[in-house]
Amino acid sequence: MLGVGAAVTLAAWNASDFATGDFQAGTFAFEGSPDGTNYALHAAGAPATLSFDAADDLSPSTTTYAPYWLRLGAGTTSDATVTVSSAGTTGTVAGLTYAMTELAADDTCNAAASGQSLIPAGTALDSVGPTSPTVSLTHAASSTDDGTAVQLCLAVTAGAGVTQGQAGGATWQFAAQSTN
């Protein structure tokens, strides 16, 4: 009987508490657009086509321009850093070099454009220069809105080494990684 009383007394001095947590991963939607209006994620086998002005009539010392916008889509829950790299060239690109500049989303990509240089003029089409440039993207405060777009301006220049009738192309990769 004495043992039962001791067990009852000890039980009154013990207690348990429990806590639970639920977890859900965020969302990450990265998109590009050659026109600043129609955004999508473009695969390596089906890249977006840039609209360079006068790209089919190059001669030495001419430059052609094309914009490309990047953003985080609606529902994205973290910011991102985008690293630019060359995905290669096709055909003949001898004598062609380029530059890439980050512009405000509403600026015009042309000879008068000014912004932050990402890739310096004179860079070979199959390169990004000595370092891989990065662009920062910010997600929207609301899950129903898209993030603020960043416009890139690509300027391809024909040098003295361009030959009549040569044809080629370049592809760039924009790899986004969540930053928080």
C-alpha positions as CSV (number, residue, x, y, z in Angstrom):
1,M,0.0,0.0,0.0
2,L,2.8,2.3,0.8
3,G,4.3,1.7,-2.8
4,V,1.0,2.8,-4.5
5,G,0.9,6.1,-2.6
6,A,4.4,6.9,-3.6
7,A,3.6,6.3,-7.3
8,V,0.6,8.6,-7.1
9,T,2.7,11.3,-5.5
10,L,5.4,11.1,-8.2
11,A,2.8,11.2,-11.1
12,A,1.5,14.5,-9.8
13,W,5.0,16.0,-10.3
14,N,5.4,14.9,-14.0
15,A,3.9,16.5,-17.1
16,S,4.3,16.3,-20.9
17,D,4.0,19.1,-23.5
18,F,4.0,18.7,-27.3
19,A,4.6,21.0,-30.2
20,T,4.2,20.4,-33.9
21,G,5.2,22.2,-37.1
22,D,4.1,22.1,-40.7
23,F,6.4,22.8,-43.6
24,Q,6.0,23.8,-47.2
25,A,8.6,24.7,-49.7
26,G,8.5,28.0,-51.5
27,T,7.9,28.6,-55.2
28,F,10.5,29.7,-57.8
29,A,9.4,30.8,-61.3
30,F,12.2,32.3,-63.5
31,E,11.2,33.7,-66.9
32,G,12.7,35.5,-69.9
33,S,11.2,37.5,-72.7
34,P,12.6,38.9,-76.0
35,D,9.8,41.5,-76.2
36,G,9.2,42.5,-72.5
37,T,5.6,41.3,-72.7
38,N,5.4,37.5,-73.3
39,Y,7.4,35.7,-70.6
40,A,8.3,32.0,-70.4
41,L,11.0,29.6,-69.3
42,H,12.9,28.7,-72.5
43,A,14.7,25.3,-72.6
44,A,18.1,24.8,-74.1
45,G,16.6,23.0,-77.1
46,A,14.1,25.8,-77.7
47,P,15.8,29.1,-76.7
48,A,14.0,32.4,-77.1
49,T,14.7,34.2,-80.4
50,L,16.2,37.6,-79.9
51,S,15.1,40.3,-82.4
52,F,18.3,42.0,-83.4
53,D,17.7,45.0,-85.6
54,A,19.5,44.8,-89.0
55,A,21.1,41.4,-88.1
56,D,20.8,40.2,-91.6
57,D,22.7,43.1,-93.2
58,L,25.9,43.4,-91.1
59,S,29.1,44.9,-92.5
60,P,32.3,45.9,-90.8
61,S,31.8,48.5,-88.0
62,T,28.1,48.0,-87.8
63,T,26.3,47.1,-84.5
64,T,22.9,45.5,-84.1
65,Y,20.9,45.5,-80.9
66,A,18.4,43.2,-79.1
67,P,16.8,43.5,-75.7
68,Y,16.1,40.6,-73.4
69,W,14.1,40.8,-70.2
70,L,14.4,38.6,-67.1
71,R,12.0,38.4,-64.1
72,L,10.7,36.2,-61.4
73,G,7.1,35.1,-62.0
74,A,4.1,35.3,-59.8
75,G,4.1,33.2,-56.7
76,T,7.9,33.2,-56.4
77,T,8.8,33.4,-52.7
78,S,12.5,34.3,-52.9
79,D,14.9,36.6,-54.7
80,A,17.4,35.3,-57.2
81,T,20.9,35.8,-58.7
82,V,21.2,35.1,-62.4
83,T,24.5,34.1,-63.8
84,V,25.1,34.7,-67.5
85,S,27.2,32.3,-69.6
86,S,27.8,31.4,-73.2
87,A,25.9,28.3,-74.4
88,G,27.9,28.3,-77.7
89,T,27.8,29.5,-81.3
90,T,26.7,28.0,-84.6
91,G,27.9,28.7,-88.1
92,T,30.5,31.3,-88.8
93,V,30.9,34.1,-86.2
94,A,34.4,35.2,-87.1
95,G,34.7,39.0,-86.7
96,L,31.7,39.3,-84.5
97,T,31.9,40.5,-80.9
98,Y,29.3,41.7,-78.4
99,A,28.6,43.6,-75.2
100,M,25.8,43.2,-72.7
101,T,24.4,46.0,-70.6
102,E,21.8,45.9,-67.8
103,L,19.2,48.7,-68.5
104,A,16.1,49.9,-66.7
105,A,13.1,47.8,-67.8
106,D,11.6,50.8,-69.8
107,D,14.8,52.0,-71.5
108,T,15.3,51.4,-75.2
109,C,18.1,49.0,-76.3
110,N,20.1,50.9,-78.9
111,A,23.3,52.9,-79.4
112,A,22.2,55.6,-77.0
113,A,21.4,53.2,-74.2
114,S,23.4,53.4,-71.0
115,G,23.4,51.2,-67.9
116,Q,25.5,48.8,-66.0
117,S,28.0,47.0,-68.2
118,L,27.8,43.2,-67.7
119,I,30.0,42.1,-70.6
120,P,32.4,44.6,-72.1
121,A,32.3,45.5,-75.8
122,G,34.7,43.4,-77.9
123,T,33.9,40.1,-76.2
124,A,33.9,37.1,-78.5
125,L,30.4,35.6,-79.0
126,D,31.4,32.3,-77.4
127,S,32.6,34.0,-74.2
128,V,31.3,36.2,-71.3
129,G,34.7,37.8,-70.7
130,P,37.0,37.2,-67.7
131,T,34.2,36.7,-65.2
132,S,30.7,35.4,-65.3
133,P,28.4,38.4,-64.8
134,T,25.4,38.3,-62.5
135,V,22.0,40.1,-62.4
136,S,19.9,40.4,-59.3
137,L,16.1,39.7,-59.5
138,T,13.6,40.6,-56.8
139,H,10.3,38.7,-56.2
140,A,7.1,40.6,-55.9
141,A,5.6,41.4,-52.4
142,S,2.3,39.8,-53.5
143,S,2.1,36.2,-54.5
144,T,-0.2,37.2,-57.4
145,D,2.2,39.7,-59.0
146,D,5.3,39.1,-61.1
147,G,8.7,40.4,-59.9
148,T,10.3,43.5,-61.4
149,A,11.7,42.8,-64.8
150,V,15.4,43.6,-65.6
151,Q,16.2,44.4,-69.2
152,L,19.5,43.3,-70.8
153,C,20.7,44.9,-74.0
154,L,22.9,42.8,-76.2
155,A,24.9,44.7,-78.8
156,V,26.7,42.6,-81.5
157,T,29.3,44.4,-83.6
158,A,30.8,43.3,-86.9
159,G,34.5,43.8,-87.2
160,A,36.9,43.9,-90.1
161,G,37.1,40.1,-90.1
162,V,33.4,39.7,-91.2
163,T,33.2,38.1,-94.6
164,Q,30.4,38.7,-97.1
165,G,27.6,36.2,-96.7
166,Q,28.8,34.6,-93.5
167,A,26.1,33.3,-91.2
168,G,26.2,32.2,-87.6
169,G,24.5,32.6,-84.3
170,A,25.1,32.7,-80.6
171,T,23.2,31.3,-77.6
172,W,23.4,32.6,-74.0
173,Q,22.4,30.9,-70.8
174,F,20.8,32.8,-68.0
175,A,20.9,30.5,-64.9
176,A,18.9,31.7,-61.9
177,Q,19.5,30.6,-58.3
178,S,17.4,31.4,-55.3
179,T,19.1,33.7,-52.8
180,N,17.0,33.3,-49.7
